[in-house]
Amino acid sequence: MVTSAIKGQPLNQSPALSEGVREAIVAEAGRELACINSVPVEGFGWVQRDSPETHCLRGEWSTYRAFALEWWQADLAYLAKSTLSIAEVAMLERLISQYDSYFNSEGGYLAHGDFDSTHIYQEGGHYTGIIDLGEIRGTDRWYDLGHFHLRDGELLPFRLEAALVRSYGEIMPLLSDYEQRIRFTSLLINVRALARSLQKRPPDRHTQHQLEVLRKDIAFLL
């Protein structure tokens, strides 16, 4: 874990930056994120911080499928009560079967865990780093990009995902179906996050954003 301070302020609090400067900052972050995501983890899920072994990072689940679908059925059942229609729940179940091969990740890699524009720092229009690794976990290579996709456009009136993914691909070559993988991963994260949020508080602009992204991703993936 990186514990030293990073200069500057988060990108979501820097709306006055020009489009070119924003994209240059996001490009640096994308390349660094790809390096973070290349660190191997034995297993998937939360990194076990109390493990006596120090030669590697280890997750709590042996397969990505077990990690990704741990709460799936319970979350869908909850969302079906008042948030999602019967048709939407059926489409989500169909997508799990349609993209079943995406769960066959042979090895885990380190994920930031909740990566978005609040964690990209800049000072004077220059990238200074990525903060807050308190949510690190072992996942497949698409988790952080999926989470960024989910939050993109929520806090700022412009989109940053394209610039991030483009620079990410300079370090970690993207597969031909990368957009499907990013959106499918985002969908998995979204269902869990949406259920958790609505169990704690009434609907708000954040959950509305999540619902809009979820419905767009369902339409794209079907």
N, C-alpha and C positions, 0 to 999 in steps of 0.2 A: 504493500500500500504506500502511496505517496502521501506524506503528511506535511511537507513544507508548504508555506504560503505561495500563492501564485498572484502576481501583480495584475492590476486592472479590474475590469468588471465583466459580468457575463454578457454574452451577445444579445440576449433578450432584453437587456437594459441599455442597448446601444443602437436605438432606432435611427439616429442621425447619420450613421455611416452610409457612404455611397454604396450602390449595388456592387461595384467593382471591388471595393475594400472588403465588404461583407463576404463576397465569394472567395477572395484570397485568404481570409481568415478561416472560413469553413474548409477550404482546400487543405490548409495545414492541419486542421483538426481531423479531417478524413484520413489523411496519410498516417497520422499518429494513432487514430482509432484502429486502423488496419494492423498496426504493429501490436497494439494491445490484444486484439483478437487473434493474433498468431501464437500467443503464449498457450502451451498445452495444459489441459486440466484432466486428471484421471477421474472420469465420471462426469455427472451433470448435476445441476442444482447448486444450492448455496455452498460456497467454499467452506470446508471444515476448518475453522480457525483454531480449534482446540486439539487438532491432531498432533501426536508426538512426532510424526514424520515431517521433516523440513526440506527434503530434497525435491518435492513436487507439490503442486496444488491438487487437492482432491475434492470432488463433489460428492453429494450424498446419494445420488441415484446412479445405477450402473448403465442405464440407457436413456437416450434423449426422449424417447417416447414416454417413459414413465414420468420424467420430469415435466414435459410439456403438457401432459394430459392429466396430471395429478388432480386438479380441481375442475376439469372440463364438465363432467356430467352434473356436478353440484351447481356450478355457476350457470350452466344453461337452464337448469330447472328453476333457479331463482329468477333469472332474467325473463323466463317465459311467463312468470306470474303477472308482470305489469309493464315490462319494457320492450320485449321483442314479441312479434307476432308468431303464430304457429308456423306460418310459411317461412319466416326468417330462421327459426330454430331448425326446421327441416333442411333449409339450405346450408346452414352451418354444419349439420351432421353429414350432409352430402359432401361438403368440401373436405371434411376429415377423411372420408373414404377416397375421394378423388385424388387427394395429394398425400396418400398414405406413405409413399416412398420417401417423402421429405423427413419422416421421422427416423430414417435409417442412417443416422449419423454415427460413424464408427468411432470417432474420437471427439472429446470435448475441448473447447477453447475458452479462454478467459473473456468474459463480457463485463463491461462497465456496469450494466444492469439496469440503469434508468437514464440512458444517455439522451440528452436533448440540448436545446440552445442555452439553457441555464448553466450548463457545465462547460461551455466553450468560453474561455476568457480572452480578452484583448485589452491592450493599453495603447492609446494613441493610434488606433487603426492597425496594430500589429498583433498577431496571435501570440499569446503567452502560455497557453496550456489547457489541459483538461483537468477538471477538479472532481472531487467527491467519488472515491472508489469504494464507498461503504456498502454498495449493493453488489459487489463482485460475485460472479457465479460461473459455473461451467455450462456452456451451451453449445449449439452449433455455431457456425460462422455468421449467421444472419440475425442474431438476436438484437444487437445494438442498432443495426440499420432498421430493423423492424420497429423498434421502440421509437427511434427518431422519426420514422414515417408517421407513426401514430400521433406524435406531438407537433409535427411540423405544421405551422400556420395557426397554432393555438395561442401563442403568446406574442407573435409578431405578425404584421399585416402583409408579409411576403413569405415566399417559400425558399427553403435552403437545401432541401433534400437532394436535388439534382446535382448541385455543386459538391455536396458531401460524398455522394455515391461515385461521382466521376473521379474524384481524387483518391477515394478509397480503392478504386479499381487499379490505380497506378501501382499500388503496393500489393494488393490481394486481387489477382485476376478474377473478374466476375464471370459466372456461368451464363450461358445463353438465356436461361430462364430466371435470371436474377430478380427481375421485377416481380414475378410470381412468388418467388421465395421470400422476398422482403414483405410483400403484402400478406402472404399466408402466415408468416411469423408474427407480423403486426396484429393480425386477426386473433391469434392465440393469446397474445399479450393483452389485447383489448378486452376480450371476454372476461378474463380474470380481473383486470383493473376496473372494468365497469361494474362487475358484480360487487367487488370490494367497496368501491366508492358509494354505490347506492345502498349498501347495507349500513353504511356509517352516517350518511347525510342525504338530504333531499336532492333531487336533480338540480343541476346548475349549469352554467355555460361550459364548464369543463366536461361534464358528462354528455352534454349536447354535442360538443365537438367530437367526443369519442364515438357517439352513435352515428354521426355523419360519416366519419372515417370508416367505421365498421360496415355501413351499408354500401359505401363506394367500393370497399375491398371485396365484399361479397359479389357485387355486380361484375367487378373486373375478373374475379377468379372463376366464376361459373362459366 
